[in-house]
Amino acid sequence: MPINVLFAARDDKWETYQPALNTAFEQAGLSVDLHCNFDHPEDVDYIVYAPNGPVTDFTPYTKTKAILSLWAGVENIVTNKTLTQPLARMVDDGLSEGMVEWVTGHVLRYHLDMDADVCDQSGEWVPHYGPLARERKVAILGMGALGKACALALKALNFDVIGWSRRPKKINNIPCAHGDDGLKSTLQQAEIVVLLLPKTAETENLLNAERISLMHKGAKIINPGRGPLIDDDALLSALNNGQIAHATLDVFRVEPLPKDHAYWAHPNVTVTPHIAADTRPNTACAVIAENIQRGEAGQPFLHLVDRKAGY
Amino acid sequence: MPINVLFAARDDKWETYQPALNTAFEQAGLSVDLHCNFDHPEDVDYIVYAPNGPVTDFTPYTKTKAILSLWAGVENIVTNKTLTQPLARMVDDGLSEGMVEWVTGHVLRYHLDMDADVCDQSGEWVPHYGPLARERKVAILGMGALGKACALALKALNFDVIGWSRRPKKINNIPCAHGDDGLKSTLQQAEIVVLLLPKTAETENLLNAERISLMHKGAKIINPGRGPLIDDDALLSALNNGQIAHATLDVFRVEPLPKDHAYWAHPNVTVTPHIAADTRPNTACAVIAENIQRGEAGQPFLHLVDRKAGY
């Protein structure tokens, strides 16, 4: 009997994901009936999930063994009270590689003061030399799979990398602080701060006026994590008074970022349109297929979400 | 008896290098008399050399055991017919690290199409996704110490790196072509081409109209090597007809690049003011001190220049 998999995401994703999922299922030797609609919810074995799709009430999916998120961030579903089935988030090599490339690129952009050249080609020859990477302290807030991958890539380029996460972590050669005091000292030290925390009740407005005031004067902020990690008004005042020299923001409370938002017009902000890390259909679908294989074999699912922690 | 070392570089370098050299000599346990002027050239044991300094005729320096260049590029001295003493070029960790950071940064800038965001903050939310680094072919022309270091750093970020050098080279995991045919196929394949060749009679105008026409349509060029590697007129036409999409140029035939040069005004060129890799006084002076130690101990000098090859 084939396995019934419901694709529950925005309509426009179906065209891309239908073939990619079917290929992945075939490669994994799974016999799957994949649809974006089932007449009988109680027949569905697995749900492949992304936000803003058709499923908001999980109650009728009585036989469903797992909800497999296509995205790494699960804040849109984790608080859903009808969700009693196991929930797995996406942890995908493509996603992680894309994030490492984007973060490393923008850290190097700040490190080398690239914009000074890229944005000013007026003919003035003004050599500008900064310190080497090994003399540049970069903090990664959030040392999960993505944060750790970015930290290691930056470390391989000799950056003086420090990490912070809510709970104690141990990562080779990278000092990792935790807790409130750890956050303070991390913010005080770093010239470039990268936000890679999940969005939870505890991380909302993590970068507020008080914490921003602790930061290295003239620090730079890179946020490919989640929009609500930053108190936007606090960041805008800090940019205006020079406490923060520049920010590169990829994620926002409202996306697309409204055209009249102060971030677009601010000379010391680069807005990027949520491109830091895209779920790549090929690699992501292989992860989904692997989790279905595990479910069918009675093995534990990979990347299960801790519902209480929220990620 | 102290060792007599002549500092032969532009006057404005003395202030920086005098203390850095003396510190390095002291740390190496060398007793040195360092001056930017000796009454008797025949007393000079070593010359620390950079272009545009006071020494153009090496004939009177009859006792001098080596000329130790502060720079990696030695084209200004290697053709000097009065030079009969051994010549060592600078191979310095700081120089190499700086180059790796600059090259990696600009390759990632192209790879991520960063300028699309950095230069346009008009409020249009236009997500742009490119391939992952592992799907992006980057060629390094010139696989010497600097080229190899850059190739390995880009490879560590998963880029599909290929190399080319004049003579056959073997480098772990990185396919290295050589010779004329190798150059052709390298140029045909790469989307991003980085020039890290020395300036010699053979490399002058290496990137000429014919070779540029072989390149991947819409390729991008990064030149932190030497200005004369590129036929400037050929590059400008290729930029105008779209054969080359963009170039980032750090070195030029004439520096500072004159204000009215077409490169400054071209929308698809980023001029940077010869900043890709700076000799760092601390690390460079340690290399100079090590070579003097070796000379005094009768050991072979490091980084000797092959006068015939020109580097």
Interface residues (C-beta under 8 A of the other chain):
Chain A: G94 E97 G98 V100 E101 W102 T104 G105 H106 L108 R109 H111 L112 M114 D115 D117 V118 C119 Q121 S122 G123 E124 W125 V126 P127 H128 Y129 L132 A133 R134 A153 A156 L157 N158 E255 P256 L257 K259 D260 W264 A265 V269 T270 V271 T272 P273 H274 I275 D278 R280
Chain B: G94 E97 G98 V100 E101 W102 T104 G105 H106 L108 R109 H111 L112 M114 D115 D117 V118 C119 Q121 S122 G123 E124 W125 V126 P127 H128 Y129 L132 A133 R134 A153 A156 L157 N158 E255 P256 L257 K259 D260 W264 A265 V269 T270 V271 T272 P273 H274 I275 D278 R280
